[in-house]
Amino acid sequence: MKSRSAEHTLLGFYYQFDKTIQAILEQADENSVITIEGIEDIDVKTVTEETAIQIKYQAKTNGTDSILRKPIMLMLEHYKINPSNNLTYHLYGHYQDNSKVKTVFDFQRIQKMMQYEQTKNGKKVKCDFLVEKSISQREVENFLKKFQLTLSKSFEDQQKDTFAKIKSVMNAKTEDEVIFFYSNAFKLVNDLAIQEKKSKRKITKKEFKSRIDTSDTLFTLWFVKLKGIEAYCKATHKKYFKSALNGTTKERFFIVPNDSIDNLKNVIYAIEEKFYKMTNRGLTSGAPYIMVNGISKQDLIGLKKLIYSESKTIADGIPFLGADFQAKEILKPSTKENSVSIKILSNINELNEVVAKIATTKEIFQFYIEKKEALNVIGNIHIQIENFQNIRQIIKGQ
């Protein structure tokens, strides 16, 4: 029961964020200001009007007046305090059987709805919200002129509409592109919603589009819980690695978080298998550069020893015992004669130095769990993961 309850709660949050993405993208004016978690779940302000939108997804609950009471109560109380503003109130609600929910309101219905019982100190107490807040019949009737209840779609149908809106607005060509825009949008809405200051929770449609149109893959736990980590890894593989090898010569860099030496070795081998290609005719794709973020010097030595012991030829920019790192050493191309299939960088300074000396096309992929490394290069791709094993899943597309 607790698990199902948690799923329903999660779905409610997910539905709210999904509806928020749609509400932002469907604005006709690119400069309309949307506030996440403002007066209500979403506030939309255009040149001529302002709308406070509250979103309720209660697919397991009937939309009775007792269920509708709280969201309408909050809106009515706000109207009481701000009667003269140019604000309309919109409640989007999905319930167990939308066909049984009445969407027409008058004073008598609101009056009855706002009279209820609640338990205080073990005793049932009668409450009358309109009396408690000194809200008159005229105020209720004026509020209802500004209020609308819209019965919204199921989660699945709502999400399809949001995907269609993303495809149209962001000019997405494939389903994978839509999913990545959606993931980025979901993460952005979440980041805005948790900001303490209201001014930090504001965004325009124009800015929103710009911020989700990024090379970064913005991972969200909610996205993974509903879509599954396997789907996330496969989609990321398709976006960046499915057709990674082509006629263009590229130098590829991978930054991975620290983990056990065995796990690091397995990921390095997966990267090597994908990107290092030596045939009888010669080299078609050179050794990838790999940096383990946060690894100790001792563990790095242990990792190199393990890889070397398994008959792999590595380069690390150290020409002789006791020497400092030399970029020119690690920049030497892989050949059939030297058999260098893996290039290992010790830290971010070495990576930046090598990247700066390469004039050809570069691809830099940074995998991270919580915090990404700051790089002094343009065009690097950040991919957030749930755990270290996801890297191998993404590289191999499994």
C-alpha positions in Angstrom: 0.0 0.0 0.0 2.8 2.4 0.9 4.5 1.7 -2.4 1.3 2.4 -4.4 0.7 5.6 -2.4 4.3 6.7 -3.1 3.8 6.0 -6.8 0.6 8.1 -6.9 2.3 10.9 -5.1 5.2 10.8 -7.6 2.8 10.7 -10.5 1.0 13.8 -9.1 4.3 15.7 -9.0 5.2 14.4 -12.4 1.9 15.4 -13.9 2.2 18.9 -12.4 5.6 19.4 -14.0 4.5 17.9 -17.3 1.6 20.3 -17.4 3.9 23.1 -16.5 6.2 22.3 -19.5 3.2 22.3 -21.8 1.8 25.6 -20.3 5.1 27.3 -20.9 5.6 26.1 -24.5 2.0 26.9 -25.6 2.4 30.6 -24.8 1.8 32.7 -27.9 4.0 35.4 -26.6 7.7 34.4 -26.2 8.1 37.0 -23.5 5.2 35.9 -21.3 6.5 35.5 -17.8 5.8 32.2 -16.1 6.3 31.7 -12.3 6.7 28.2 -11.0 5.2 27.7 -7.6 4.0 31.3 -7.3 0.5 32.1 -6.2 -0.4 28.6 -7.4 1.5 25.8 -9.2 2.0 28.0 -12.3 1.5 31.8 -12.7 1.4 33.1 -16.3 1.7 36.8 -16.9 1.1 38.4 -20.3 0.8 42.0 -21.3 -3.0 42.0 -20.8 -3.7 39.4 -18.1 -2.3 37.1 -15.4 -3.5 33.6 -14.6 -2.9 31.5 -11.5 -3.1 27.8 -12.4 -3.4 25.0 -9.9 -3.0 21.4 -11.1 -4.4 18.3 -9.3 -3.9 14.7 -10.5 -6.1 12.5 -8.4 -6.8 9.5 -10.6 -7.7 7.3 -7.7 -10.1 9.8 -6.1 -13.6 11.0 -7.1 -13.8 14.7 -7.8 -16.4 15.4 -5.1 -17.0 18.8 -3.6 -15.0 17.8 -0.5 -12.0 17.0 -2.8 -12.4 20.3 -4.7 -12.8 22.3 -1.5 -9.1 22.8 -0.7 -7.8 24.1 -4.0 -10.8 26.4 -4.5 -10.5 27.5 -0.9 -6.9 28.6 -1.5 -7.8 30.5 -4.6 -10.8 32.1 -3.0 -8.7 33.3 0.0 -6.2 34.8 -2.4 -9.0 36.6 -4.2 -10.4 38.0 -0.9 -7.0 39.6 -0.2 -6.5 40.8 -3.8 -10.0 41.6 -5.1 -9.0 44.3 -7.6 -6.1 42.6 -9.4 -6.3 41.5 -13.1 -5.9 37.8 -12.1 -7.9 34.8 -13.3 -7.9 31.4 -11.5 -7.7 28.1 -13.3 -7.9 24.7 -11.7 -6.8 21.7 -13.9 -8.0 18.5 -12.3 -8.0 14.8 -13.3 -10.1 12.5 -11.2 -11.2 8.8 -11.1 -14.3 9.5 -13.2 -14.2 13.0 -14.8 -17.7 12.5 -16.2 -19.1 12.7 -12.7 -17.4 16.0 -11.8 -19.6 19.1 -12.1 -17.7 22.1 -13.6 -20.5 24.7 -13.1 -20.4 26.7 -9.9 -22.7 29.2 -8.2 -22.8 30.8 -4.7 -25.0 28.1 -3.2 -22.6 25.3 -4.3 -19.6 27.2 -2.9 -21.4 28.0 0.3 -22.3 24.4 0.9 -18.8 23.2 -0.1 -17.1 25.6 2.4 -19.2 24.2 5.3 -17.5 21.1 6.7 -16.4 19.2 9.8 -12.9 18.6 11.0 -11.5 16.9 14.1 -9.7 19.1 16.7 -8.5 17.6 20.0 -10.4 14.4 19.3 -13.7 16.3 18.8 -15.6 17.0 15.6 -15.9 20.8 15.0 -18.1 22.4 12.4 -16.3 24.9 10.2 -17.6 27.6 7.8 -14.8 29.0 5.7 -16.8 31.9 4.2 -17.8 33.1 7.7 -14.2 32.6 9.1 -12.7 34.7 6.3 -15.6 37.2 6.1 -16.2 36.4 2.4 -19.5 37.8 1.2 -21.9 36.3 -1.4 -21.0 39.2 -3.8 -17.2 38.4 -3.4 -17.9 34.7 -4.1 -19.9 35.6 -7.2 -17.2 38.0 -8.5 -14.6 35.3 -7.8 -16.5 32.8 -9.8 -16.4 35.1 -12.8 -12.6 34.8 -12.7 -12.5 31.0 -11.9 -12.6 28.0 -14.2 -12.3 24.3 -13.5 -11.0 22.3 -16.5 -11.1 18.5 -16.3 -7.8 17.4 -17.7 -6.6 14.2 -19.4 -5.0 11.1 -18.0 -1.3 11.2 -17.4 -0.5 9.2 -20.5 -2.7 11.4 -22.8 -1.4 14.6 -21.2 2.2 13.5 -21.7 1.5 12.7 -25.4 0.2 16.3 -25.8 3.4 17.6 -24.2 5.6 15.5 -26.4 3.6 16.8 -29.5 4.1 20.4 -28.3 7.8 19.9 -27.8 8.2 18.4 -31.2 6.4 21.4 -32.8 8.0 24.2 -30.8 11.5 22.8 -30.6 11.4 21.4 -34.2 12.4 18.0 -32.9 12.9 15.5 -35.8 12.9 12.2 -33.9 11.3 10.6 -30.8 14.8 10.5 -29.2 15.1 14.3 -29.6 11.7 14.8 -28.1 12.7 12.7 -25.1 15.9 14.6 -24.5 14.1 18.0 -24.7 11.5 16.7 -22.3 14.1 15.4 -19.9 15.9 18.8 -20.0 12.6 20.7 -19.6 11.6 18.5 -16.6 14.9 19.1 -14.9 14.7 22.8 -15.5 11.1 23.0 -14.1 12.3 21.1 -11.0 15.3 23.5 -10.6 13.1 26.5 -10.8 10.5 25.1 -8.4 13.0 24.6 -5.6 14.3 28.1 -5.6 13.5 30.0 -2.4 13.1 33.4 -3.9 10.1 34.0 -6.1 12.1 36.1 -8.5 14.3 33.0 -9.2 11.3 30.9 -10.1 10.4 33.2 -13.1 11.1 32.3 -16.7 9.9 33.3 -20.2 9.1 30.9 -23.0 12.0 32.3 -24.9 14.5 31.7 -22.1 13.0 28.3 -21.4 13.4 27.1 -25.0 17.0 28.3 -25.0 17.9 26.5 -21.7 16.5 23.2 -22.7 18.2 23.3 -26.2 21.5 22.2 -24.8 24.1 19.5 -25.5 23.8 18.6 -21.8 21.7 15.6 -20.9 19.8 16.7 -17.8 19.1 13.6 -15.8 16.2 13.4 -13.4 15.4 10.7 -10.8 11.7 11.1 -11.5 12.2 10.7 -15.2 14.2 7.5 -14.5 11.6 6.1 -12.0 8.8 6.5 -14.5 10.7 5.6 -17.7 13.3 3.3 -16.3 17.1 3.6 -16.2 17.5 1.1 -19.1 15.3 3.4 -21.3 17.4 6.4 -20.3 20.7 4.6 -21.0 19.5 3.4 -24.4 18.2 6.8 -25.4 21.5 8.4 -24.4 23.4 5.8 -26.4 21.3 6.6 -29.5 21.8 10.3 -29.1 25.6 10.3 -28.7 27.1 6.9 -29.4 25.0 4.8 -31.8 26.7 6.3 -34.9 29.8 7.5 -33.2 32.2 6.2 -35.7 32.1 7.8 -39.1 34.5 9.2 -41.8 35.4 12.2 -39.7 38.7 11.9 -37.7 38.0 12.8 -34.1 39.9 12.8 -30.8 37.6 11.6 -28.1 37.9 12.3 -24.4 36.0 10.7 -21.6 35.8 11.9 -18.0 34.3 9.3 -15.6 33.7 9.5 -11.8 35.9 7.4 -9.5 34.9 3.9 -8.5 36.5 0.5 -7.8 39.5 -0.4 -9.9 37.7 -3.4 -11.4 34.7 -1.2 -12.4 36.9 1.5 -13.8 38.8 -1.2 -15.9 35.5 -2.6 -17.3 34.3 0.9 -18.3 37.6 1.8 -19.9 37.5 -1.5 -21.9 34.0 -0.7 -23.0 35.2 2.7 -24.3 38.2 1.2 -25.9 36.1 -1.5 -27.7 33.7 1.2 -29.0 36.2 3.8 -30.2 39.6 2.2 -30.9 39.5 0.6 -34.3 42.6 -1.0 -35.8 42.2 -3.2 -38.9 44.7 -5.0 -41.2 44.6 -1.9 -43.4 45.5 0.4 -40.6 44.0 2.6 -38.0 40.4 3.9 -38.5 39.8 5.3 -35.1 42.5 6.2 -32.5 42.8 5.5 -28.8 40.4 7.4 -26.7 41.6 9.6 -23.8 40.2 8.8 -20.4 40.4 10.7 -17.1 39.1 9.4 -13.8 37.8 12.3 -11.8 38.9 12.2 -8.1 41.1 9.1 -8.2 44.1 9.0 -5.9 47.6 8.7 -7.3 48.0 5.2 -5.7 44.8 3.9 -7.2 45.6 5.3 -10.6 48.9 3.4 -10.6 47.0 0.3 -9.6 44.6 0.8 -12.4 47.3 1.2 -15.0 49.1 -1.9 -13.7 46.0 -4.0 -14.0 45.3 -2.8 -17.5 48.9 -3.4 -18.5 48.9 -6.9 -17.0 46.0 -7.8 -19.3 48.1 -7.1 -22.4 46.8 -3.7 -23.2 49.1 -0.9 -24.4 48.5 2.4 -22.7 50.0 5.9 -23.0 49.9 8.4 -20.1 52.3 11.1 -21.2 55.1 10.0 -18.9 58.2 9.4 -21.1 60.5 7.9 -18.3 60.5 7.2 -14.6 60.4 10.4 -12.6 59.5 12.6 -15.5 56.7 15.2 -15.5 53.7 14.8 -17.8 54.5 15.7 -21.4 51.5 16.4 -23.7 53.6 15.7 -26.8 54.1 12.1 -25.6 50.4 11.3 -25.1 49.5 13.1 -28.4 51.6 10.7 -30.4 49.0 8.9 -32.7 48.1 5.2 -32.2 49.7 3.0 -34.8 49.7 -0.7 -35.7 53.3 -0.8 -34.5 52.9 0.8 -31.0 49.4 -0.8 -30.4 48.4 2.1 -28.1 44.6 1.6 -27.6 44.0 3.6 -24.4 45.3 7.0 -23.3 45.0 7.8 -19.6 45.1 11.3 -18.2 45.8 11.9 -14.5 43.9 15.1 -13.9 41.9 18.0 -15.4 45.1 20.1 -15.9 46.5 17.4 -18.2 43.2 17.1 -20.0 43.0 20.8 -20.6 46.6 21.0 -21.8 46.1 18.2 -24.3 42.7 19.5 -25.6 44.3 22.9 -26.2 47.0 21.4 -28.4 44.6 19.4 -30.6 43.5 21.3 -33.7 41.3 18.6 -35.2 37.7 17.8 -34.2 37.3 16.9 -30.5 34.5 15.2 -28.6 34.5 15.5 -24.8 32.0 13.4 -22.8 31.8 14.0 -19.1 29.9 11.4 -17.0 29.0 12.5 -13.5 26.6 11.5 -10.7 26.2 14.7 -8.7 28.8 17.3 -9.6 30.4 17.9 -13.0 34.0 19.1 -13.5 34.5 22.6 -14.8 36.3 22.5 -18.1 38.0 25.3 -20.0 36.7 24.0 -23.4 33.7 24.6 -25.5 31.3 21.9 -26.7 31.9 19.3 -24.0 28.9 17.1 -23.3 27.7 16.4 -19.8 25.8 13.2 -19.1 24.4 12.7 -15.6 24.1 9.1 -14.4 22.4 7.3 -11.5 25.3 5.0 -10.8 28.7 4.1 -12.2 27.4 1.1 -14.1 25.2 3.3 -16.3 28.4 4.4 -18.2 28.9 1.0 -19.6 25.2 0.7 -20.4 25.2 4.0 -22.3 28.4 3.3 -24.2 27.3 -0.2 -25.3 23.6 0.7 -25.6 22.4 -2.1 -23.3 
